[in-house]
Amino acid sequence: MGTDSAGTLRETLARYESAVPPGEEPAARVAFNQLKAALNDGTVRAAQRGPDGEWRANAWVKAGILLGFRLGRLGPAATGGPFPYYDKDTYPLRHLTAEDGVRIVPGGSAIRDGCYVAPGVVCMPPMYINVGAYVDEGTMVDSHALVGSCAQIGRRVHLSAAAQIGGVLEPAGALPVIIEDEVLVGGSCGVYEGTIVRERAVLAPGTFLTGGTAVFDLVHDRVYRRDGERPLEIPAGAVVVPGTRPVRSGPGREAGIGLYAPVIVKYRDEKTDTAVRLEELLR
């Protein structure tokens, strides 16, 4: 979608942001379907990285996604399988063909309509990609992994088994989780609340990152955390592992209690890259 077309669509959707005037439901559905088509082909995104490297949410896109929920009517969803599903008729499963170049292994995966899944993406069952998400070329979404609403996933990312990438629709201006190119997200990791994981970082299995998480960098002797409106950012190439830090006062100290604290123990090197390259055997 060109800049002019996107601008026109944005203006049209803005008319329905608060409410759809009586009698304009068909026109609102047309505009919503145009947005959904643009999300499907990747020409419109819920968040984008600017020339300065900063990620910003496209609030109008997220507001348009919410419009689809308001317009939708609950009904049976056609799945072609033995189990009945009921959802808003504005959000069926996304229809993919072999020409899309997405490898979906049989076994119960689902991709909701209104998200971009690039050629070369591998989907291992069961996994789920929600509306507004963007999953770029060569990424693997492994078993039991979730790509939440509007989450942005870069090229050649590996979301390992049971990884949970949080999504966000409201408020519309909130930044979703960003996973940049060539990041390895280990098994059972959770990344939430607008956290940004910069390119080539590695999250060891069991690492959890939220808006309230403090990440301790042992290499550079500093602490990364969310600062006001600025989200938590994991630096490029950082290798993050689960760790603990001791409670230093009160009953917690007396009991020897430690609190969860992710730790950057190193930055990506040749040894790390060798381990990551083993994943090529799965593609």
Contacts in CASP RR format, 6 or more apart in sequence:
PFRMAT RR
TARGET T0000
AUTHOR 0000-0000-0000
METHOD contacts of the structure
MODEL  1
MGTDSAGTLRETLARYESAVPPGEEPAARVAFNQLKAALNDGTVRAAQRG
PDGEWRANAWVKAGILLGFRLGRLGPAATGGPFPYYDKDTYPLRHLTAED
GVRIVPGGSAIRDGCYVAPGVVCMPPMYINVGAYVDEGTMVDSHALVGSC
AQIGRRVHLSAAAQIGGVLEPAGALPVIIEDEVLVGGSCGVYEGTIVRER
AVLAPGTFLTGGTAVFDLVHDRVYRRDGERPLEIPAGAVVVPGTRPVRSG
PGREAGIGLYAPVIVKYRDEKTDTAVRLEELLR
1 9 0 8 1.000
1 38 0 8 1.000
1 41 0 8 1.000
1 43 0 8 1.000
1 44 0 8 1.000
2 43 0 8 1.000
6 38 0 8 1.000
6 43 0 8 1.000
6 44 0 8 1.000
9 31 0 8 1.000
9 34 0 8 1.000
9 35 0 8 1.000
9 38 0 8 1.000
9 44 0 8 1.000
10 60 0 8 1.000
12 31 0 8 1.000
13 31 0 8 1.000
13 32 0 8 1.000
13 35 0 8 1.000
13 60 0 8 1.000
13 63 0 8 1.000
13 64 0 8 1.000
13 67 0 8 1.000
14 60 0 8 1.000
14 63 0 8 1.000
16 24 0 8 1.000
16 28 0 8 1.000
16 31 0 8 1.000
16 64 0 8 1.000
16 67 0 8 1.000
17 63 0 8 1.000
17 64 0 8 1.000
17 67 0 8 1.000
20 28 0 8 1.000
20 67 0 8 1.000
20 70 0 8 1.000
20 71 0 8 1.000
25 71 0 8 1.000
28 67 0 8 1.000
28 71 0 8 1.000
29 71 0 8 1.000
29 90 0 8 1.000
31 67 0 8 1.000
32 64 0 8 1.000
32 67 0 8 1.000
32 68 0 8 1.000
32 71 0 8 1.000
32 90 0 8 1.000
35 44 0 8 1.000
35 61 0 8 1.000
35 64 0 8 1.000
35 65 0 8 1.000
36 90 0 8 1.000
36 113 0 8 1.000
36 114 0 8 1.000
38 44 0 8 1.000
39 45 0 8 1.000
39 46 0 8 1.000
39 61 0 8 1.000
39 65 0 8 1.000
39 114 0 8 1.000
39 115 0 8 1.000
39 116 0 8 1.000
39 131 0 8 1.000
39 132 0 8 1.000
40 94 0 8 1.000
40 113 0 8 1.000
40 114 0 8 1.000
40 115 0 8 1.000
40 116 0 8 1.000
41 116 0 8 1.000
42 116 0 8 1.000
42 134 0 8 1.000
44 58 0 8 1.000
44 61 0 8 1.000
45 58 0 8 1.000
45 61 0 8 1.000
45 116 0 8 1.000
45 134 0 8 1.000
45 152 0 8 1.000
46 57 0 8 1.000
46 58 0 8 1.000
46 61 0 8 1.000
46 62 0 8 1.000
46 65 0 8 1.000
46 132 0 8 1.000
46 133 0 8 1.000
46 134 0 8 1.000
46 150 0 8 1.000
46 152 0 8 1.000
46 176 0 8 1.000
47 55 0 8 1.000
47 56 0 8 1.000
47 57 0 8 1.000
47 58 0 8 1.000
47 150 0 8 1.000
47 152 0 8 1.000
47 175 0 8 1.000
47 176 0 8 1.000
47 178 0 8 1.000
48 55 0 8 1.000
48 56 0 8 1.000
48 58 0 8 1.000
49 55 0 8 1.000
49 178 0 8 1.000
50 56 0 8 1.000
55 152 0 8 1.000
55 175 0 8 1.000
55 178 0 8 1.000
55 196 0 8 1.000
56 175 0 8 1.000
57 150 0 8 1.000
57 172 0 8 1.000
57 173 0 8 1.000
57 174 0 8 1.000
57 175 0 8 1.000
57 176 0 8 1.000
59 172 0 8 1.000
59 173 0 8 1.000
60 172 0 8 1.000
61 132 0 8 1.000
61 150 0 8 1.000
62 150 0 8 1.000
62 169 0 8 1.000
62 170 0 8 1.000
62 172 0 8 1.000
62 173 0 8 1.000
63 172 0 8 1.000
65 114 0 8 1.000
65 131 0 8 1.000
65 132 0 8 1.000
65 149 0 8 1.000
65 150 0 8 1.000
65 169 0 8 1.000
66 169 0 8 1.000
66 170 0 8 1.000
66 172 0 8 1.000
68 88 0 8 1.000
68 90 0 8 1.000
68 91 0 8 1.000
69 88 0 8 1.000
69 90 0 8 1.000
69 91 0 8 1.000
71 90 0 8 1.000
72 88 0 8 1.000
72 89 0 8 1.000
72 90 0 8 1.000
72 91 0 8 1.000
73 88 0 8 1.000
73 89 0 8 1.000
74 86 0 8 1.000
74 87 0 8 1.000
74 88 0 8 1.000
74 89 0 8 1.000
75 86 0 8 1.000
75 87 0 8 1.000
75 88 0 8 1.000
75 89 0 8 1.000
76 84 0 8 1.000
76 85 0 8 1.000
76 86 0 8 1.000
77 85 0 8 1.000
77 86 0 8 1.000
77 87 0 8 1.000
77 92 0 8 1.000
77 93 0 8 1.000
78 92 0 8 1.000
79 85 0 8 1.000
79 93 0 8 1.000
91 112 0 8 1.000
91 113 0 8 1.000
91 114 0 8 1.000
91 131 0 8 1.000
92 113 0 8 1.000
93 110 0 8 1.000
93 111 0 8 1.000
93 112 0 8 1.000
93 113 0 8 1.000
94 111 0 8 1.000
94 112 0 8 1.000
94 113 0 8 1.000
94 114 0 8 1.000
94 115 0 8 1.000
94 117 0 8 1.000
95 113 0 8 1.000
96 102 0 8 1.000
96 104 0 8 1.000
96 111 0 8 1.000
96 117 0 8 1.000
100 117 0 8 1.000
100 119 0 8 1.000
101 119 0 8 1.000
101 120 0 8 1.000
101 121 0 8 1.000
102 117 0 8 1.000
102 118 0 8 1.000
102 119 0 8 1.000
102 120 0 8 1.000
102 121 0 8 1.000
102 123 0 8 1.000
103 120 0 8 1.000
103 121 0 8 1.000
103 122 0 8 1.000
103 123 0 8 1.000
104 111 0 8 1.000
104 123 0 8 1.000
104 125 0 8 1.000
105 122 0 8 1.000
105 123 0 8 1.000
105 124 0 8 1.000
105 125 0 8 1.000
106 125 0 8 1.000
107 125 0 8 1.000
107 126 0 8 1.000
108 125 0 8 1.000
108 126 0 8 1.000
109 123 0 8 1.000
109 124 0 8 1.000
109 125 0 8 1.000
109 126 0 8 1.000
109 127 0 8 1.000
109 128 0 8 1.000
110 126 0 8 1.000
110 128 0 8 1.000
110 129 0 8 1.000
111 117 0 8 1.000
111 123 0 8 1.000
111 128 0 8 1.000
111 129 0 8 1.000
112 128 0 8 1.000
112 129 0 8 1.000
112 130 0 8 1.000
112 131 0 8 1.000
113 131 0 8 1.000
114 131 0 8 1.000
114 132 0 8 1.000
115 129 0 8 1.000
115 130 0 8 1.000
115 131 0 8 1.000
115 132 0 8 1.000
115 133 0 8 1.000
115 134 0 8 1.000
115 135 0 8 1.000
115 147 0 8 1.000
116 132 0 8 1.000
116 133 0 8 1.000
116 134 0 8 1.000
116 135 0 8 1.000
117 123 0 8 1.000
117 129 0 8 1.000
117 135 0 8 1.000
118 135 0 8 1.000
118 136 0 8 1.000
118 137 0 8 1.000
118 138 0 8 1.000
118 139 0 8 1.000
118 155 0 8 1.000
119 137 0 8 1.000
119 138 0 8 1.000
120 137 0 8 1.000
120 138 0 8 1.000
120 139 0 8 1.000
121 135 0 8 1.000
121 136 0 8 1.000
121 137 0 8 1.000
121 138 0 8 1.000
121 139 0 8 1.000
121 140 0 8 1.000
121 141 0 8 1.000
122 138 0 8 1.000
122 139 0 8 1.000
122 140 0 8 1.000
122 141 0 8 1.000
122 282 0 8 1.000
122 283 0 8 1.000
123 129 0 8 1.000
123 141 0 8 1.000
124 140 0 8 1.000
124 141 0 8 1.000
124 142 0 8 1.000
124 143 0 8 1.000
124 145 0 8 1.000
124 161 0 8 1.000
125 143 0 8 1.000
126 143 0 8 1.000
126 144 0 8 1.000
127 141 0 8 1.000
127 142 0 8 1.000
127 143 0 8 1.000
127 144 0 8 1.000
127 145 0 8 1.000
127 146 0 8 1.000
127 147 0 8 1.000
128 145 0 8 1.000
128 146 0 8 1.000
128 147 0 8 1.000
128 148 0 8 1.000
129 135 0 8 1.000
129 141 0 8 1.000
129 147 0 8 1.000
129 148 0 8 1.000
130 146 0 8 1.000
130 147 0 8 1.000
130 148 0 8 1.000
130 149 0 8 1.000
130 150 0 8 1.000
130 151 0 8 1.000
130 167 0 8 1.000
131 149 0 8 1.000
131 150 0 8 1.000
132 149 0 8 1.000
132 150 0 8 1.000
133 147 0 8 1.000
133 148 0 8 1.000
133 149 0 8 1.000
133 150 0 8 1.000
133 151 0 8 1.000
133 152 0 8 1.000
133 153 0 8 1.000
133 167 0 8 1.000
134 151 0 8 1.000
134 152 0 8 1.000
134 153 0 8 1.000
134 154 0 8 1.000
135 141 0 8 1.000
135 147 0 8 1.000
135 153 0 8 1.000
135 154 0 8 1.000
136 153 0 8 1.000
136 154 0 8 1.000
136 155 0 8 1.000
136 157 0 8 1.000
136 181 0 8 1.000
137 155 0 8 1.000
137 156 0 8 1.000
138 155 0 8 1.000
138 156 0 8 1.000
138 157 0 8 1.000
138 283 0 8 1.000
139 153 0 8 1.000
139 154 0 8 1.000
139 155 0 8 1.000
139 156 0 8 1.000
139 157 0 8 1.000
139 158 0 8 1.000
139 159 0 8 1.000
140 157 0 8 1.000
140 158 0 8 1.000
140 159 0 8 1.000
140 279 0 8 1.000
140 282 0 8 1.000
140 283 0 8 1.000
141 147 0 8 1.000
141 159 0 8 1.000
142 158 0 8 1.000
142 159 0 8 1.000
142 160 0 8 1.000
142 161 0 8 1.000
142 163 0 8 1.000
142 187 0 8 1.000
143 161 0 8 1.000
143 162 0 8 1.000
144 161 0 8 1.000
144 162 0 8 1.000
145 159 0 8 1.000
145 160 0 8 1.000
145 161 0 8 1.000
145 162 0 8 1.000
145 163 0 8 1.000
145 164 0 8 1.000
145 165 0 8 1.000
146 163 0 8 1.000
146 164 0 8 1.000
146 165 0 8 1.000
146 166 0 8 1.000
147 153 0 8 1.000
147 159 0 8 1.000
147 165 0 8 1.000
148 165 0 8 1.000
148 166 0 8 1.000
148 167 0 8 1.000
148 176 0 8 1.000
148 177 0 8 1.000
149 167 0 8 1.000
149 168 0 8 1.000
149 169 0 8 1.000
149 176 0 8 1.000
150 167 0 8 1.000
150 168 0 8 1.000
150 169 0 8 1.000
150 176 0 8 1.000
151 165 0 8 1.000
151 166 0 8 1.000
151 167 0 8 1.000
151 176 0 8 1.000
151 177 0 8 1.000
151 178 0 8 1.000
151 179 0 8 1.000
152 176 0 8 1.000
152 177 0 8 1.000
152 178 0 8 1.000
152 179 0 8 1.000
153 159 0 8 1.000
153 165 0 8 1.000
153 179 0 8 1.000
154 179 0 8 1.000
154 180 0 8 1.000
154 181 0 8 1.000
154 183 0 8 1.000
155 181 0 8 1.000
155 182 0 8 1.000
156 181 0 8 1.000
156 182 0 8 1.000
157 179 0 8 1.000
157 181 0 8 1.000
157 182 0 8 1.000
157 183 0 8 1.000
157 184 0 8 1.000
157 185 0 8 1.000
158 183 0 8 1.000
158 184 0 8 1.000
158 185 0 8 1.000
158 186 0 8 1.000
158 276 0 8 1.000
158 279 0 8 1.000
159 165 0 8 1.000
159 179 0 8 1.000
159 185 0 8 1.000
159 186 0 8 1.000
160 184 0 8 1.000
160 185 0 8 1.000
160 186 0 8 1.000
160 187 0 8 1.000
160 188 0 8 1.000
160 189 0 8 1.000
160 205 0 8 1.000
161 187 0 8 1.000
161 188 0 8 1.000
162 187 0 8 1.000
162 188 0 8 1.000
163 185 0 8 1.000
163 186 0 8 1.000
163 187 0 8 1.000
163 188 0 8 1.000
163 189 0 8 1.000
163 190 0 8 1.000
163 191 0 8 1.000
164 189 0 8 1.000
164 190 0 8 1.000
164 191 0 8 1.000
164 192 0 8 1.000
165 177 0 8 1.000
165 179 0 8 1.000
165 185 0 8 1.000
165 190 0 8 1.000
165 191 0 8 1.000
166 176 0 8 1.000
166 177 0 8 1.000
166 190 0 8 1.000
166 191 0 8 1.000
166 192 0 8 1.000
166 193 0 8 1.000
166 194 0 8 1.000
167 176 0 8 1.000
167 177 0 8 1.000
167 192 0 8 1.000
168 174 0 8 1.000
168 175 0 8 1.000
168 176 0 8 1.000
168 177 0 8 1.000
168 193 0 8 1.000
168 194 0 8 1.000
174 194 0 8 1.000
175 194 0 8 1.000
175 196 0 8 1.000
175 231 0 8 1.000
176 194 0 8 1.000
177 191 0 8 1.000
177 192 0 8 1.000
177 193 0 8 1.000
177 194 0 8 1.000
177 195 0 8 1.000
177 196 0 8 1.000
177 197 0 8 1.000
178 194 0 8 1.000
178 195 0 8 1.000
178 196 0 8 1.000
178 197 0 8 1.000
179 185 0 8 1.000
179 191 0 8 1.000
179 197 0 8 1.000
180 196 0 8 1.000
180 197 0 8 1.000
180 198 0 8 1.000
180 199 0 8 1.000
180 200 0 8 1.000
180 201 0 8 1.000
180 236 0 8 1.000
181 199 0 8 1.000
181 200 0 8 1.000
182 199 0 8 1.000
182 200 0 8 1.000
183 197 0 8 1.000
183 198 0 8 1.000
183 199 0 8 1.000
183 200 0 8 1.000
183 201 0 8 1.000
183 202 0 8 1.000
183 203 0 8 1.000
184 201 0 8 1.000
184 202 0 8 1.000
184 203 0 8 1.000
184 276 0 8 1.000
184 279 0 8 1.000
185 191 0 8 1.000
185 197 0 8 1.000
185 203 0 8 1.000
186 202 0 8 1.000
186 203 0 8 1.000
186 204 0 8 1.000
186 205 0 8 1.000
186 206 0 8 1.000
186 207 0 8 1.000
187 205 0 8 1.000
187 206 0 8 1.000
188 205 0 8 1.000
188 206 0 8 1.000
189 203 0 8 1.000
189 204 0 8 1.000
189 205 0 8 1.000
189 206 0 8 1.000
189 207 0 8 1.000
189 208 0 8 1.000
189 209 0 8 1.000
190 206 0 8 1.000
190 207 0 8 1.000
190 208 0 8 1.000
190 209 0 8 1.000
191 197 0 8 1.000
191 203 0 8 1.000
191 208 0 8 1.000
191 209 0 8 1.000
192 208 0 8 1.000
192 209 0 8 1.000
192 210 0 8 1.000
192 211 0 8 1.000
193 210 0 8 1.000
193 211 0 8 1.000
193 212 0 8 1.000
193 226 0 8 1.000
193 231 0 8 1.000
193 232 0 8 1.000
194 211 0 8 1.000
194 231 0 8 1.000
194 232 0 8 1.000
195 209 0 8 1.000
195 210 0 8 1.000
195 211 0 8 1.000
195 213 0 8 1.000
195 231 0 8 1.000
195 232 0 8 1.000
195 233 0 8 1.000
195 234 0 8 1.000
196 231 0 8 1.000
196 232 0 8 1.000
196 233 0 8 1.000
196 234 0 8 1.000
197 203 0 8 1.000
197 209 0 8 1.000
197 233 0 8 1.000
197 234 0 8 1.000
198 233 0 8 1.000
198 234 0 8 1.000
198 235 0 8 1.000
198 236 0 8 1.000
198 237 0 8 1.000
198 238 0 8 1.000
199 236 0 8 1.000
199 237 0 8 1.000
200 236 0 8 1.000
200 237 0 8 1.000
200 268 0 8 1.000
201 234 0 8 1.000
201 235 0 8 1.000
201 236 0 8 1.000
201 237 0 8 1.000
201 238 0 8 1.000
201 239 0 8 1.000
201 240 0 8 1.000
201 268 0 8 1.000
202 237 0 8 1.000
202 238 0 8 1.000
202 239 0 8 1.000
202 240 0 8 1.000
202 268 0 8 1.000
202 272 0 8 1.000
202 276 0 8 1.000
203 209 0 8 1.000
203 234 0 8 1.000
203 240 0 8 1.000
204 239 0 8 1.000
204 240 0 8 1.000
204 241 0 8 1.000
204 242 0 8 1.000
206 242 0 8 1.000
207 240 0 8 1.000
207 241 0 8 1.000
207 242 0 8 1.000
207 262 0 8 1.000
208 242 0 8 1.000
208 260 0 8 1.000
208 262 0 8 1.000
209 215 0 8 1.000
209 232 0 8 1.000
209 234 0 8 1.000
209 240 0 8 1.000
209 262 0 8 1.000
210 232 0 8 1.000
211 225 0 8 1.000
211 226 0 8 1.000
211 231 0 8 1.000
211 232 0 8 1.000
212 225 0 8 1.000
212 226 0 8 1.000
212 232 0 8 1.000
213 225 0 8 1.000
213 232 0 8 1.000
213 262 0 8 1.000
214 223 0 8 1.000
214 224 0 8 1.000
214 225 0 8 1.000
214 261 0 8 1.000
215 223 0 8 1.000
215 224 0 8 1.000
215 225 0 8 1.000
215 232 0 8 1.000
215 234 0 8 1.000
215 240 0 8 1.000
215 261 0 8 1.000
215 262 0 8 1.000
215 263 0 8 1.000
215 264 0 8 1.000
216 223 0 8 1.000
216 245 0 8 1.000
216 261 0 8 1.000
216 262 0 8 1.000
216 263 0 8 1.000
216 264 0 8 1.000
217 223 0 8 1.000
217 224 0 8 1.000
217 235 0 8 1.000
217 238 0 8 1.000
217 263 0 8 1.000
217 264 0 8 1.000
218 263 0 8 1.000
218 264 0 8 1.000
218 265 0 8 1.000
219 264 0 8 1.000
219 265 0 8 1.000
219 266 0 8 1.000
219 267 0 8 1.000
220 264 0 8 1.000
224 232 0 8 1.000
224 233 0 8 1.000
224 234 0 8 1.000
224 235 0 8 1.000
225 232 0 8 1.000
226 232 0 8 1.000
234 240 0 8 1.000
234 264 0 8 1.000
235 264 0 8 1.000
235 267 0 8 1.000
237 267 0 8 1.000
237 268 0 8 1.000
238 264 0 8 1.000
238 267 0 8 1.000
238 268 0 8 1.000
239 264 0 8 1.000
239 265 0 8 1.000
239 266 0 8 1.000
239 267 0 8 1.000
239 268 0 8 1.000
239 272 0 8 1.000
240 262 0 8 1.000
240 263 0 8 1.000
240 264 0 8 1.000
240 265 0 8 1.000
241 262 0 8 1.000
241 263 0 8 1.000
241 265 0 8 1.000
242 260 0 8 1.000
242 262 0 8 1.000
242 263 0 8 1.000
243 260 0 8 1.000
243 261 0 8 1.000
243 262 0 8 1.000
243 263 0 8 1.000
244 258 0 8 1.000
244 259 0 8 1.000
244 260 0 8 1.000
244 261 0 8 1.000
245 258 0 8 1.000
245 259 0 8 1.000
245 261 0 8 1.000
246 253 0 8 1.000
246 256 0 8 1.000
246 257 0 8 1.000
246 258 0 8 1.000
246 259 0 8 1.000
247 253 0 8 1.000
247 255 0 8 1.000
247 256 0 8 1.000
247 257 0 8 1.000
247 258 0 8 1.000
247 259 0 8 1.000
252 258 0 8 1.000
266 272 0 8 1.000
END
